[in-house]
Amino acid sequence: MSTIKAPGILHRYTTRLVAFEHTRAGVSPNNSLLFVGGLNEGFLTVPYAQDLAAALPPSYSLVEVLLSSAFSGWGHSSIGQDVHELGRCVEYFQSLRPGGKVVLMGNSTGCQDVLCYLSYRGSRPKVDGGILQAPVSDREAIQTIYPADDYKRYNEMAQQWVKDGKGDHMLPNEVSLPKLGARVTADRWLSLASPGPEHAGEDDLFSSDLGDGRFQSTFGMAGKSGAALLILFSGNDEFVPKAVDKQALVARMEKAFVDAGGQLGRESGILLNASHTVKAAGEARDELLKRVKNFVNSIDKGTLGTN
């Protein structure tokens, strides 16, 4: 395995949690792009992170946020805990850089954190924007990974455990360790797998079969937050079922957000030929970097929608 090196500053934003800020020589940014990866991700694990750090306008720095759900911690964590910790990180950087802009960016399951932060009905530090890169349905992804019989059996097992008061207990290794890379509690399994007919899992935000009412309660609430939004859905996302109409799905997300009064980035939409994490360098990654740069720059300069 090759060594990865990146210049930066490690910030301790709470007693036991840290964030890594990528630094560039001769650059003193006043704005922060706080980045949260997906399941099993952590510092420097998302392939395009260093390229993104280098591509941002000089007024911004990329900050990779380590939540307690990072790496394998997601198996015993929750979106609610993530939102709380993300709020502490936002508060830290707003205090560090008074008057500076703060934009949240999520990859994969990190998108759930960003959307839930923007749509959160409680008190939390306000941010200026959010970026959803690869906002895919964990439920639909799990259903493509697991045989139907196993999916049903593990759902029933987790539901019984919750009824027995064992929602915070780890399910047997066979449930998630071989296919998802970590052990998982009954509560978190049900949040991600979100069995029907209600599909009430807390993580179930992006499934293609959700009704408009569900999108209005999430994207619609985010549209009332005052934060701008950029959706970057990977055109060749390997975790999206082939039957899903990506263009139509993104259009429904965007409509719910805009109808509630939200400001949408002009370049929101599909990233052609991009994989889930935009793993390969090339045109798709270059397009990702360009769109993120334009979006955060427009927030900084107050020109959203005109760049």
C-alpha positions in Angstrom: 0.0 0.0 0.0 1.4 3.4 -1.0 2.0 6.1 1.6 -0.3 9.2 1.4 1.0 12.5 2.7 -0.9 15.7 3.0 0.1 19.0 4.6 -2.4 20.3 7.1 -3.6 21.2 10.6 -5.3 18.8 13.0 -8.0 20.7 14.9 -9.6 19.3 18.1 -13.1 20.6 17.8 -14.4 18.7 20.9 -12.7 16.9 23.7 -12.4 13.6 21.7 -13.0 14.5 18.1 -10.8 16.1 15.5 -10.9 17.5 12.0 -8.0 17.7 9.4 -7.7 20.9 7.5 -5.7 20.7 4.2 -3.3 23.6 3.9 -1.7 25.3 0.9 1.5 27.4 0.9 0.8 31.1 0.8 -3.0 30.7 1.3 -4.9 32.1 4.3 -8.5 31.1 3.8 -11.4 32.6 5.8 -14.0 30.1 4.6 -14.4 26.4 5.4 -15.7 23.4 3.4 -16.4 20.7 6.0 -16.3 17.3 4.4 -18.0 14.1 5.7 -17.3 10.7 4.0 -19.6 7.7 3.8 -19.6 4.3 5.6 -16.1 3.1 6.5 -14.5 6.4 5.4 -12.1 8.6 7.3 -9.2 11.0 6.8 -7.7 10.8 3.2 -9.8 7.7 2.2 -12.1 9.4 -0.3 -10.1 9.3 -3.6 -10.7 12.9 -4.7 -10.2 14.7 -1.4 -6.6 15.9 -2.0 -7.5 17.1 -5.5 -10.5 19.0 -4.1 -8.4 20.6 -1.5 -6.0 21.9 -4.2 -8.8 23.0 -6.5 -10.8 25.2 -4.1 -10.7 29.0 -4.3 -8.0 30.6 -2.1 -10.7 31.8 0.2 -11.6 28.3 1.2 -9.9 25.3 2.8 -11.1 21.7 2.8 -11.6 20.3 6.3 -12.2 16.5 6.6 -14.4 16.1 9.7 -13.9 13.0 11.9 -17.1 12.0 13.5 -17.5 9.2 15.9 -19.2 7.3 13.1 -16.0 7.4 10.9 -14.3 4.2 9.7 -16.3 1.3 11.3 -17.9 3.5 14.0 -21.1 3.9 11.8 -22.3 0.5 12.9 -23.1 1.8 16.4 -23.8 5.4 15.7 -26.8 7.4 14.3 -27.6 10.4 12.1 -28.7 12.3 15.2 -25.3 11.8 16.8 -23.6 12.8 13.6 -25.7 16.0 13.3 -24.9 17.0 16.9 -21.1 16.4 16.4 -21.2 18.2 13.0 -22.8 21.1 14.8 -19.9 21.3 17.2 -17.5 21.3 14.3 -19.4 24.1 12.6 -19.4 26.1 15.8 -15.6 25.6 16.2 -14.8 26.9 12.7 -17.2 29.8 12.9 -15.5 30.8 16.1 -12.0 30.3 14.6 -12.9 32.4 11.5 -15.6 35.0 12.5 -17.6 36.1 9.5 -16.3 33.3 7.3 -18.5 31.1 5.3 -19.1 27.4 6.2 -20.3 24.9 3.6 -21.0 21.2 4.4 -20.2 18.5 1.8 -21.0 14.8 2.1 -20.0 11.8 0.1 -22.4 8.8 0.0 -23.8 8.2 3.5 -22.2 11.5 4.5 -25.0 13.1 2.4 -27.5 11.9 5.0 -25.6 13.9 7.6 -25.6 17.0 5.4 -29.3 16.8 4.5 -30.3 16.1 8.1 -28.2 19.0 9.3 -29.9 21.4 6.9 -33.4 20.1 7.6 -32.9 19.7 11.4 -35.8 21.2 13.2 -33.9 21.9 16.4 -31.3 24.5 17.2 -27.9 24.2 15.5 -25.3 26.7 14.1 -26.4 27.9 10.6 -24.3 27.2 7.6 -24.2 28.8 4.2 -24.5 25.8 1.9 -24.6 22.1 1.5 -23.2 19.7 -1.2 -24.5 16.2 -1.7 -22.1 14.0 -3.7 -23.5 10.6 -4.5 -26.7 10.8 -2.4 -27.7 7.2 -2.9 -30.2 5.0 -1.1 -28.5 2.7 1.4 -31.7 0.6 1.4 -31.6 0.1 -2.4 -27.9 -0.5 -2.3 -28.3 -3.2 0.5 -31.0 -4.8 -1.5 -28.6 -5.2 -4.5 -25.9 -6.6 -2.3 -27.9 -9.1 -0.2 -30.1 -12.0 -1.4 -33.7 -11.2 -0.8 -34.1 -14.0 1.8 -31.1 -12.8 3.8 -32.4 -9.2 3.6 -35.8 -10.3 5.0 -34.3 -12.5 7.6 -31.9 -9.9 9.0 -34.7 -7.3 9.0 -36.9 -9.6 11.1 -34.0 -10.4 13.4 -33.3 -6.7 14.0 -36.9 -5.9 14.5 -37.3 -8.6 17.1 -34.2 -7.4 18.9 -35.6 -3.9 19.1 -38.9 -5.2 20.5 -36.9 -7.1 23.1 -35.1 -3.9 24.1 -31.8 -4.8 22.5 -31.7 -2.1 19.8 -28.3 -1.0 20.9 -26.8 -4.5 20.8 -24.6 -5.7 18.0 -26.2 -8.1 15.6 -24.2 -11.3 14.7 -21.1 -10.8 12.6 -22.7 -12.5 9.6 -25.3 -9.7 9.2 -23.0 -6.9 8.1 -19.3 -7.6 8.7 -18.6 -9.6 5.4 -20.6 -7.3 3.1 -20.6 -3.9 4.8 -17.2 -4.0 6.6 -18.4 -3.4 10.1 -20.6 -4.8 12.9 -23.9 -3.1 13.3 -26.5 -2.6 16.0 -30.1 -3.6 15.4 -31.1 0.1 15.5 -28.6 1.1 12.8 -29.4 -1.9 10.6 -33.1 -0.9 10.6 -32.2 2.7 10.0 -30.2 1.8 6.9 -32.1 -1.2 5.6 -35.4 0.5 6.3 -37.8 -2.4 5.8 -41.2 -1.9 4.3 -44.0 -1.2 4.1 -43.3 2.0 6.0 -39.6 2.4 5.0 -39.3 4.5 8.1 -35.5 4.2 8.6 -33.8 7.4 9.7 -31.2 6.9 7.0 -33.8 6.3 4.2 -33.7 9.8 2.6 -32.8 9.1 -1.1 -34.7 6.0 -2.1 -36.4 6.3 -5.6 -39.7 4.9 -4.3 -40.2 7.5 -1.6 -43.2 9.7 -2.1 -43.1 13.5 -2.6 -44.2 14.0 1.0 -41.1 12.4 2.3 -38.9 14.6 0.1 -40.8 17.7 1.2 -40.1 16.7 4.8 -36.4 16.5 4.1 -35.3 18.5 1.1 -38.3 20.9 1.6 -37.2 21.6 5.2 -33.6 22.1 4.0 -35.0 24.6 1.5 -36.2 26.7 4.4 -32.8 26.7 6.2 -31.3 29.6 4.2 -28.4 27.4 3.0 -27.8 26.9 -0.7 -27.7 23.3 -2.1 -25.7 21.5 -4.8 -26.6 17.9 -5.7 -23.9 15.9 -7.6 -25.4 12.5 -8.5 -22.9 10.1 -10.0 -24.0 9.0 -13.5 -22.3 5.6 -13.2 -22.8 5.0 -9.5 -22.3 1.3 -8.9 -24.5 1.3 -5.8 -27.6 2.6 -7.6 -29.9 -0.1 -9.1 -30.0 0.0 -12.9 -33.8 0.5 -12.9 -33.5 3.8 -11.1 -34.1 6.9 -13.3 -31.3 9.1 -11.9 -32.3 12.2 -13.7 -35.9 11.9 -12.6 -34.8 11.2 -9.0 -32.5 14.2 -8.8 -35.3 16.4 -10.4 -37.7 15.4 -7.5 -35.1 16.2 -4.9 -34.3 19.6 -6.5 -38.0 20.4 -6.9 -38.8 19.8 -3.2 -35.9 22.0 -2.2 -36.7 24.9 -4.6 -40.4 24.8 -4.0 -39.7 25.5 -0.3 -37.7 28.6 -1.2 -34.2 27.1 -1.4 -31.4 28.4 -3.6 -30.1 25.6 -5.8 -26.6 25.7 -7.4 -26.8 26.3 -11.1 -24.7 23.2 -11.9 -26.7 20.8 -9.7 -27.5 17.5 -11.4 -25.8 14.4 -12.8 -22.1 13.9 -13.0 -21.7 12.0 -16.3 -19.5 8.9 -16.2 -18.7 9.3 -12.5 -18.5 6.4 -10.1 -19.7 6.5 -6.5 -16.6 8.1 -5.1 -15.4 9.5 -8.5 -12.5 7.1 -8.0 -10.7 7.5 -11.3 -8.9 10.8 -12.2 -10.1 12.2 -15.5 -13.1 14.2 -17.0 -15.6 13.2 -14.3 -13.4 14.2 -11.4 -12.4 17.4 -13.2 -16.1 18.2 -13.6 -16.7 17.5 -9.9 -13.9 19.8 -8.9 -15.1 22.5 -11.2 -18.7 22.4 -10.0 -17.8 22.4 -6.3 -15.3 25.3 -6.9 -17.9 27.4 -8.7 -20.6 26.7 -6.1 -18.5 27.6 -3.0 -17.1 30.7 -4.9 -20.6 31.9 -5.7 -21.6 31.6 -2.0 -18.5 33.6 -1.0 -19.2 36.3 -3.6 -23.0 36.3 -3.3 -23.4 35.4 -7.0 -25.2 32.1 -6.6 -26.9 31.0 -9.8 -25.0 33.5 -12.0 -21.5 31.8 -12.1 
